Amino acid sequence: MEDKNNIELQEKAPDNYNNNNNNNNNNNNNNNNNNNNNNNNNNNNNNDINNNDDDNNKIIYQNPTPASSSHIDSIEIDINYDLSNHIKQRVTQNKTGMFVSANNISYYIPKSIKKGESEELSKLYLLNNISFTMKPGRMILLMGIPGAGKSLLLKVLGNRLGKGKIEGELKFNNHEVDETTHQRDTIFVSQDDRHIALLTVRETLEFSAKCNMGENVSQEEQSERVDLVLDQLGLSHTSNTIIGNQFFRGISGGQKRRVTIANEFTKRSPNLILMDEPSTGLDSATSYNVISKVKTIAKEAKASVMVSLLQPSVELTNLFDDILILGEGGNLIYFGELNNLLPYFSSIGLAPLPNQPLAEFMQEVSVEPSKYMITDKIELSSKDGGDDESKSLLLGGADSGNVEKMDLVKLFKESELNQKTIQSMQQLIPSDIKVSDHLIKKLETGDNGKSSVRYELKHLLARHIKVMKIMKMQYAVRFFQAIFMGCVIGSLFVKMGFTQADARNRFGLVYFAMVLHIWTTIGSVEEFFTLRGIFDDQKDSKYYRNFPYFLSLVITKIPISLIEAILFSSCCYWIAGFQARVDNFIVFILGMALTNLIAQGIFQVTSAFTSAQLLASLICPAIVVLFMIMSGYMISRLQIPGWWIWLNALSPLRYVIDMVSSNELYGLEFHCSPMEKIPPSNYPLLNVSYADGGYQGNQICQYSTGSDFLNQFGFSDNSYMRWVDIVIILGFVCTFFFIFFLGVKYIRFENKKPPRQIKLKKKKEKKDKKDKEVKHKWNGCYMTFQNLNYVVPSVKDNKETGKKEKVTLELLKDVNGFIVPGMCALMGPSGAGKSTLMDVLAKRKNVGTITGDIRINGQLVKDMNITRFTGYVEQQDILSANLTVREAIEFSANCRLPSSYLQKDRVKLIDEILSVLSLTKMQNTTIGPNPTLGISLANRKKVSIGIELASDPHLIFLDEPTSGLDSSAALKVMNCVKKIAESGRTVVCTIHQPSQEIFEKFDQLLLLDKGKVIYFGDTGDNSSTVIQHFTSAGYQYEHGRNPADFILEIAEHPPSTGQSASDYFKSSIHYSNSIQRLESKTIVPEGVDVPKYKGKYSAPATAQLHSLVKRGWLNHVRRPQTILLRFLRSFIPAIVIGTLFLRLDNDQTGARNRIALVFLGFLFGGMASIGKVPTIVEDRSVYYRESSAGTYPAHLYILASVITDLPMMVLTAFSYWIPMFFLTGLTLGDHGWKFFFSLSVYLLVIMCYDSLATLFALTLPTIPIAILVSGVGLNFLGLFGGFFIPVNNIPRGWIWMHYLVFSKYGLETLSITELKGEPFFCEEDQYSIIPIAGTNFTKKYCAIQSGDTMLLQYGMNDAYDRQFYNLIILGGYFCAYTFLGYLALRFINHMKR
């Protein structure tokens, strides 16, 4: 063989097959013995790694050929040669690696204690007195029950912990950890797969390589490393595919996991490798492939390795040298060599059960030691050879009670193994090895391995720019919005003249343009929280410093802000008729851009200091609105009380509006129209003689220059102050971003909170220690499918033309089979089509084209309401976080069971489900938003199953029910599923990497590869049928090996020559038998009825509505922090505004401020509505799942949302309007009718805002877009509501919009209620002095003597009779928005399947 990368074909005669196989086994056994029994089972496993230097890591497969073939070929693939060779070329000859010693290390979190309690109670220990060593080239498998502290231990070793303290001695090469270099010398693969969704796989790894390898490594070497990692982890074919998320389709979950691993392995020659559950989401063959490569790196790069795994196969376990097992409370129950594990446990009277995988024993021994007690002579054989062959142990005098009390921690601590470990720490590093060149410390030159700030900033900017290019459509929408709103606002204030109204309109335009640029940036909150997790991971790995990251965020925001400002200003400025001077235009652009940056600074600071996006979404608008109020437009700076003037000085928007207003009005001359003169032309006393109390026709124009208007608002009346304002604003921008930088650097929110227990009245329950079984019996369903094909539209690049072209992808190809009552497994490697097939069978696909024939009990599925008798457990556990376990299952039962089920039967069914799923003890525990803040992943999966069981289904689909679970939890879940199947139900389950015990629970198997069937039929006793099928094709199977791993490797690594597995299946007896049965229609037994149901939903609408309302209310009351925040968000601004306009008099200022007060209430209403958008979008996914399951109709969901949201709307309205009303001294009216009436109107306005935000959240695909559009909607409501520009001044072309927005009717109604018939007066300094021509006399004039005058100025004087009709109109808007929301929910589904 000239090249080890080539495939060697070794022809073997069929007659010699058995002999050759035996020889292979013997050779493998000898190799293992020569290699210190590193792999106990390798003698029978041709796919195990051979540890000889010359034949490192070879996988042997038998190539299947037709039965008529005279030869059977074997394929030998050297999978790790390239990797080994690559490392050898780059590792220095004298590298010694890292020696780690942990001597009695503990980790605890400080907690508060009561007075008089012992100091020990102030420490919550999560790891307890753990001692172990790590040596270069050796691999440690970390095992333990959930919550034992596996992830915590890895974080301690990786120096990645925030809160908490470490006790004991932890040294790396005999030195303490150096925080400046440790992470860069360590590979740390976390549990979470957090990536930028819009970057491709290659772009993601290229960025990692640039950060991890540094600026001193050439671009060619970085690219070579990326190519190698892509190739070694099987990602080359997806290198140009985006990562994706729930909104953007990308790579699969297993591929994301491999990208997470690949990111870290771009580091140069690591000394320490720590991996936290790297096999989650990977099939067994891929997991084996990945860990075998880690073993190669450990050996060649002399790295010390510790890996935690959930469900390691025997082959995977045998790759490790040492085992470390953690028990409950973070206690050590074993550390030592793999070969010593069984002898140690047998010495204390414990041993695995017959045929039990070793990994499962290690996982569960600390939980139930009595289960593994040796009570008789048990043969502990490792049939694959090694030192454990033919061992027999006998333990006398042990009883179950003693073993249950067995202190495994103490036994190991006192064991000889542990004493040897502690003694070895004294001479961990051999005396002849010098490790000075590999100490974890800074080099003598002061270089700590970091790249320069310039280098890091360069590549962070390049990454941001790539993302921005991909998101060009979103930015195009923002830019289009800037142009559109610029044209709208410009045309609304088109060609302003120089009257008094035009001067005031200039202020209104400036203020509204500022508001517009604020709301367009609120989407940065969602952007920050999307990137926060990625930044935290990369910060922990020392990819870059905090400052370059912060600087890259700021720099990339500046051009976007500037472009938006230029586009908006270019339209608005010239259409509106502002001063045609270049310097004025530039200042206006700067004002808009700086407003944008100020808003982003406020939003980023708030986000950095809050733990969740929901909280930030509620707080951010409140802060901005307070700054807007204190800007000096809504209330002049001259009128702000002394106790609030400091807030005016701290409002950055005050300087923006001062700058832009003085920039526009300074130096302009204004005049008065006839009606603007004082007194106005229609004033009755205008032409009356002075002697008779008139003005003798004398009028004045009160304000004649721009400076007059600027002085009225307290703004600067000179040109140079605008430049001072720019400097001050830049100071605010820098301050906000500096605080943001401090938050990014120092603030870290760690979600470590136990789930809540809801205290309920306890019911007396009969204790039954016996294993519960499902008592109800069903006939199950018989499903058949023939010639099933599924294609979806796609787009790919045409290499010849360079353009994108539409293509179709065939995901399922001629799939045939049938499923009978019992358990059927759908298996295959990642991307084989397992979930796709199940979605097709369950009628869950809403995109693509399906052809073929699917029947249940003989009837076509397309003619059936399948949701009435089926359950579908999705791979992602989409659950209501604030419900308890019991409430979630109870909700499903109440919504999906027919009324014929009596209440006692429902309770009995729910109790039975809880018992079968082993959830009874935690039935009153809240589910929580994720496994960290709620119940565990395994229990979340059980709850998902329980929710579907509550509908009493005949046919159940489960998509990857064991994904992310450890072996113990996976077995428990599948035991529950088996009990369900034994009750007569039909269970269809996709599953990857099952243990042998789990795999043998299935009755049928359908194995897929690239959408084609490569096996369908019974599994047989001990999987004998499926094993016989593949061994007859020439594949070698070793006795005792997990059959699931065997068949997945066949699917994962098909032969490159000869007959394919799918073709061989079509030539097999299994295929012909299944086709014959399908065509003869003998699958469905006689007497099995077709499920028939009337209507789409089982439960009556009243029961569904009651359950929805109850759940919605619980969602509110179990989030007290959110309720408190809602209250404070309205109450605090009410106090601020109330004290700002404290006890309004009926003078001229009081008259004008009354309408401003009403508008400010609307401003807060709109702000409050935007805060709920993220919650609605998140809750929408729960609706999609429940709607697909036929739980309830969309109109009941909307109705229940209205009912449960109404108290929150009342809270928002009342907590603002009531304190504001009485603090400002608004008119109560007779018997307080004006108060109650205005409160009712304001509540309706809040309801309209709320329903409009709900409409946007249900219609639009993502949170940023929904918030952006909501902001635009608020701008229109404010712009055309009649406050910024009175109806008399709105151009005719836009008058229709004034009548279209609901804010017009609310503002009009509340203004009339407050001002109609209300008398006003002038203080001495508020009179206008009119000189009488030809005399030395003057006469005072009071402009506003009645509220009717104010109403006339705003064009509301003709709406007196509509005051009460407007209530009906507002109610109509609320109903209309709610109905449109229902239509959006009913017909728009953003979750594409």
Secondary structure, DSSP 8 states (H G I E B T S, - for coil): ---TTS-EEEEE-GGGHHHHHHHHHHHHHHHHHHTTTSSTTGGG-TTS---SSTTTTEEEEEE---TT-S-EEEEEEE-SHHHHHHHHHHS-TT-----EEEEEEEEEEE----TTS-GGGGEEEEEEEEEEEE-TT-EEEEEE-TTSSHHHHHHHHTT---SSEEEEEEEETTB---TTTTGGGEEEE-S-----TTSBHHHHHHHHHHHHH-TTS-HHHHHHHHHHHHHHTT-GGGTTSB---SSS--S-HHHHHHHHHHHHTTSSS-SEEEEESTTTT--HHHHHHHHHHHHHHHHHTT-EEEEE-SS--HHHHTT-SEEEEEETTTEEEEEEEHHHHHHHHHHTTB---TT--HHHHHHHTTT-GGGGB--S-EEE--TT-STTTTEEE---S--HHHHHT--HHHHHHTSHHHHHHHHHGGG-S-TT---GGG-SS--TTS--S---HHHHHHHHHHHHHHHHHHTHHHHHHHHHHHHHHHHHHHHHTTT--SSHHHHHHHHHHHHHHHHHHHHTTTTHHHHHHHHHHHHHHHHHTTSS-HHHHHHHHHHHHHHHHHHHHHHHHHHHHHHHT----HHHHHHHHHHHHHHHHHHHHHHHHHHHT-SSHHHHHHHHHHHHHHHHHTTSSSS-GGGS-TTTHHHHHH-HHHHHHHHHHHHHHTT-B----TTTSBS-TT-TTTTS-TTTTS-TT--B-S--BHHHHHHHHT---SSTHHHHHHHHHHHHHHHHHHHHHHHHHH----------B------------S------------EEEEEEEEEEEEEEE-TTT-SEEEEEEEEEEEEEEEE-SEEEEEE-STTSSHHHHHHHHTT---SSEEEEEEEETTEEGGGS-GGGTEEEE-SS----TTSBHHHHHHHHHHHHS-TTS-HHHHHHHHHHHHHHTT-GGGTTBB--SSTTTSS-HHHHHHHHHHHHHTT--SEEEEESTTTT--HHHHHHHHHHHHHHHHTT-EEEEE-SS--HHHHTT-SEEEEEETTEEEEEEE--GGGHHHHHHHHTTT----TTS-HHHHHHHHHHS--SSSS-HHHHHHTSHHHHHHHHHHHHT-SS-TT------SSS-SS-HHHHHHHHHHHHHHHHHT-HHHHHHHHHHHHHHHHHHHHHTTT--SSHHHHHHHHHHHHHHHHHHHHHHHHTHHHHHHHHHHHHHHHHTT-S-HHHHHHHHHHHHHHHHHHHHHHHHHHHHHHHT----GGGHHHHHHHHHHHHHHHHHHHHHHHHHHHSSSHHHHHHHHHHHHHHHHHSSSSSS-GGGS-GGGHHHHHHSTHHHHHHHHHHHHHTT-B----GGG-EEEE-TTSS-EEEE-S-SBHHHHHHHTT-TT-GGGTTHHHHHHHHHHHHHHHHHHHHHHH------
